[in-house]
Amino acid sequence: MKTFLVFGLLVCNAMMGTLALPKPQAKTPQKAEAASQESKTTIEGLVRDIACPIQNLEATATHLSMKCLVACARNGSPLVILTKDGELYLPISHKMPDTGQRQKLMPFLGKYVRASGTMYERKGAHAIMIDQIKELKDVHLTIEDQ
């Protein structure tokens, strides 16, 4: 019985010591890891839905199916700017929480544009806070299903 009592006290003492230990802190990312890369930039590309260029490599910034693009946009697909080198830029607002940029981009749907603003990059993803956007009418687009 005495052995059982001593064992019980040891277990209880060990548990109390464990409870009293400070809990390990979650690692906080270093500032460089926590922040995305930010820079002022100007990009050129096609305003379109996001789904087609991700799923279909034939859809480029200058070759598109207008019928598909409009159908996807009407059904709520997010709008992006697809550059000639295949980069996708997600438009974001200047506000936090973010607000939709659809109304700003819809007049440019299926058009090649130049957009200037603040670009953010994180692990291969690109976003742009558009300050200025205008259509570039001298870029030749191959449009199917007009």
C-alpha beads as a LAMMPS data file, in Angstrom:
LAMMPS data file: protein, C-alpha beads

146 atoms
145 bonds

1 atom types
1 bond types

-500.0 500.0 xlo xhi
-500.0 500.0 ylo yhi
-500.0 500.0 zlo zhi

Masses

1 110.0

Atoms # bond

1 1 1 0.000 0.000 0.000
2 1 1 2.874 2.331 0.870
3 1 1 4.410 1.686 -2.590
4 1 1 1.086 2.497 -4.240
5 1 1 0.819 5.769 -2.274
6 1 1 4.382 6.802 -3.212
7 1 1 3.721 5.930 -6.855
8 1 1 0.492 7.976 -6.796
9 1 1 2.299 10.987 -5.306
10 1 1 5.011 10.743 -7.974
11 1 1 2.439 10.613 -10.784
12 1 1 0.483 13.502 -9.266
13 1 1 3.657 15.537 -8.831
14 1 1 4.707 14.833 -12.424
15 1 1 1.296 15.912 -13.702
16 1 1 1.399 19.129 -11.691
17 1 1 4.854 19.884 -13.063
18 1 1 3.583 19.317 -16.606
19 1 1 0.620 21.591 -16.047
20 1 1 2.860 24.298 -14.637
21 1 1 5.198 24.284 -17.624
22 1 1 4.678 27.148 -20.017
23 1 1 2.967 26.082 -23.211
24 1 1 5.228 26.180 -26.239
25 1 1 4.555 29.246 -28.329
26 1 1 3.565 28.825 -31.941
27 1 1 6.365 29.878 -34.220
28 1 1 5.789 33.355 -35.497
29 1 1 6.932 33.818 -39.063
30 1 1 9.797 36.133 -39.638
31 1 1 8.768 39.437 -41.153
32 1 1 10.159 38.518 -44.579
33 1 1 8.109 35.315 -44.627
34 1 1 4.931 36.978 -43.362
35 1 1 4.773 39.730 -45.956
36 1 1 4.116 39.276 -49.634
37 1 1 6.309 41.041 -52.150
38 1 1 4.831 44.420 -53.073
39 1 1 5.813 46.776 -55.895
40 1 1 4.393 49.394 -58.247
41 1 1 3.909 47.943 -61.693
42 1 1 2.231 48.187 -65.064
43 1 1 0.972 45.029 -66.720
44 1 1 -0.618 44.337 -70.089
45 1 1 -3.010 41.524 -70.808
46 1 1 -6.488 40.250 -71.555
47 1 1 -9.343 40.755 -69.098
48 1 1 -11.120 37.422 -68.886
49 1 1 -12.511 34.694 -66.666
50 1 1 -10.028 32.670 -64.634
51 1 1 -11.216 29.123 -65.422
52 1 1 -10.441 28.782 -69.117
53 1 1 -6.756 29.798 -69.132
54 1 1 -6.088 27.517 -66.176
55 1 1 -7.821 24.517 -67.766
56 1 1 -7.068 25.203 -71.436
57 1 1 -3.539 26.138 -72.465
58 1 1 -4.771 27.148 -75.948
59 1 1 -6.498 30.123 -74.330
60 1 1 -3.888 32.859 -74.366
61 1 1 -3.895 36.619 -73.922
62 1 1 -4.448 37.095 -77.658
63 1 1 -6.412 33.960 -78.647
64 1 1 -9.804 33.465 -77.042
65 1 1 -13.337 32.245 -77.399
66 1 1 -15.539 35.257 -76.717
67 1 1 -18.606 33.019 -76.316
68 1 1 -16.891 30.972 -73.596
69 1 1 -15.386 34.007 -71.905
70 1 1 -18.733 35.842 -71.685
71 1 1 -20.597 32.721 -70.507
72 1 1 -18.080 32.117 -67.722
73 1 1 -18.149 35.771 -66.646
74 1 1 -21.961 35.840 -66.613
75 1 1 -21.976 32.742 -64.418
76 1 1 -19.754 34.434 -61.834
77 1 1 -16.276 33.198 -62.690
78 1 1 -13.675 35.542 -61.146
79 1 1 -12.154 37.987 -63.614
80 1 1 -8.391 38.241 -64.068
81 1 1 -5.827 39.799 -66.339
82 1 1 -3.903 37.195 -68.376
83 1 1 -0.554 38.453 -69.712
84 1 1 1.138 37.291 -72.934
85 1 1 3.623 35.267 -70.891
86 1 1 0.748 33.399 -69.197
87 1 1 0.799 35.090 -65.797
88 1 1 -2.584 35.593 -64.129
89 1 1 -3.194 38.733 -62.071
90 1 1 -6.119 38.775 -59.658
91 1 1 -7.497 42.298 -59.226
92 1 1 -7.942 43.285 -55.574
93 1 1 -9.271 46.451 -53.993
94 1 1 -7.492 49.111 -52.008
95 1 1 -9.681 48.222 -49.008
96 1 1 -9.485 45.588 -46.320
97 1 1 -11.650 43.620 -46.189
98 1 1 -11.315 43.328 -49.935
99 1 1 -14.205 44.370 -52.153
100 1 1 -15.079 42.925 -55.545
101 1 1 -13.518 44.398 -58.681
102 1 1 -16.033 42.902 -61.139
103 1 1 -17.799 46.199 -61.928
104 1 1 -14.470 47.883 -62.617
105 1 1 -13.405 45.090 -65.016
106 1 1 -16.650 44.206 -66.833
107 1 1 -16.324 47.069 -69.368
108 1 1 -12.935 45.570 -70.329
109 1 1 -14.076 41.938 -70.620
110 1 1 -12.453 40.355 -73.708
111 1 1 -10.234 43.394 -74.249
112 1 1 -6.484 43.776 -74.061
113 1 1 -5.555 46.355 -71.416
114 1 1 -2.732 48.143 -69.672
115 1 1 -3.238 48.266 -65.898
116 1 1 -1.076 50.157 -63.434
117 1 1 -1.064 49.848 -59.676
118 1 1 0.415 47.990 -56.758
119 1 1 1.300 44.364 -57.394
120 1 1 1.551 41.705 -54.705
121 1 1 3.219 38.332 -55.168
122 1 1 3.081 35.388 -52.827
123 1 1 4.323 31.880 -53.638
124 1 1 3.642 32.278 -57.366
125 1 1 0.276 34.034 -57.042
126 1 1 -0.092 37.575 -58.406
127 1 1 -2.584 40.255 -57.402
128 1 1 -2.885 43.864 -58.493
129 1 1 -4.577 46.877 -56.916
130 1 1 -5.521 48.737 -60.067
131 1 1 -5.036 52.509 -59.987
132 1 1 -5.497 52.994 -63.732
133 1 1 -6.719 50.740 -66.540
134 1 1 -7.193 51.419 -70.252
135 1 1 -7.804 49.373 -73.371
136 1 1 -4.950 48.899 -75.839
137 1 1 -6.730 48.891 -79.198
138 1 1 -3.634 48.240 -81.308
139 1 1 -3.084 44.663 -79.995
140 1 1 -4.299 42.015 -82.456
141 1 1 -6.670 39.488 -80.844
142 1 1 -7.759 36.227 -82.455
143 1 1 -11.370 35.945 -81.353
144 1 1 -13.497 32.867 -81.998
145 1 1 -17.315 32.747 -81.698
146 1 1 -17.911 36.456 -82.015

Bonds

1 1 1 2
2 1 2 3
3 1 3 4
4 1 4 5
5 1 5 6
6 1 6 7
7 1 7 8
8 1 8 9
9 1 9 10
10 1 10 11
11 1 11 12
12 1 12 13
13 1 13 14
14 1 14 15
15 1 15 16
16 1 16 17
17 1 17 18
18 1 18 19
19 1 19 20
20 1 20 21
21 1 21 22
22 1 22 23
23 1 23 24
24 1 24 25
25 1 25 26
26 1 26 27
27 1 27 28
28 1 28 29
29 1 29 30
30 1 30 31
31 1 31 32
32 1 32 33
33 1 33 34
34 1 34 35
35 1 35 36
36 1 36 37
37 1 37 38
38 1 38 39
39 1 39 40
40 1 40 41
41 1 41 42
42 1 42 43
43 1 43 44
44 1 44 45
45 1 45 46
46 1 46 47
47 1 47 48
48 1 48 49
49 1 49 50
50 1 50 51
51 1 51 52
52 1 52 53
53 1 53 54
54 1 54 55
55 1 55 56
56 1 56 57
57 1 57 58
58 1 58 59
59 1 59 60
60 1 60 61
61 1 61 62
62 1 62 63
63 1 63 64
64 1 64 65
65 1 65 66
66 1 66 67
67 1 67 68
68 1 68 69
69 1 69 70
70 1 70 71
71 1 71 72
72 1 72 73
73 1 73 74
74 1 74 75
75 1 75 76
76 1 76 77
77 1 77 78
78 1 78 79
79 1 79 80
80 1 80 81
81 1 81 82
82 1 82 83
83 1 83 84
84 1 84 85
85 1 85 86
86 1 86 87
87 1 87 88
88 1 88 89
89 1 89 90
90 1 90 91
91 1 91 92
92 1 92 93
93 1 93 94
94 1 94 95
95 1 95 96
96 1 96 97
97 1 97 98
98 1 98 99
99 1 99 100
100 1 100 101
101 1 101 102
102 1 102 103
103 1 103 104
104 1 104 105
105 1 105 106
106 1 106 107
107 1 107 108
108 1 108 109
109 1 109 110
110 1 110 111
111 1 111 112
112 1 112 113
113 1 113 114
114 1 114 115
115 1 115 116
116 1 116 117
117 1 117 118
118 1 118 119
119 1 119 120
120 1 120 121
121 1 121 122
122 1 122 123
123 1 123 124
124 1 124 125
125 1 125 126
126 1 126 127
127 1 127 128
128 1 128 129
129 1 129 130
130 1 130 131
131 1 131 132
132 1 132 133
133 1 133 134
134 1 134 135
135 1 135 136
136 1 136 137
137 1 137 138
138 1 138 139
139 1 139 140
140 1 140 141
141 1 141 142
142 1 142 143
143 1 143 144
144 1 144 145
145 1 145 146
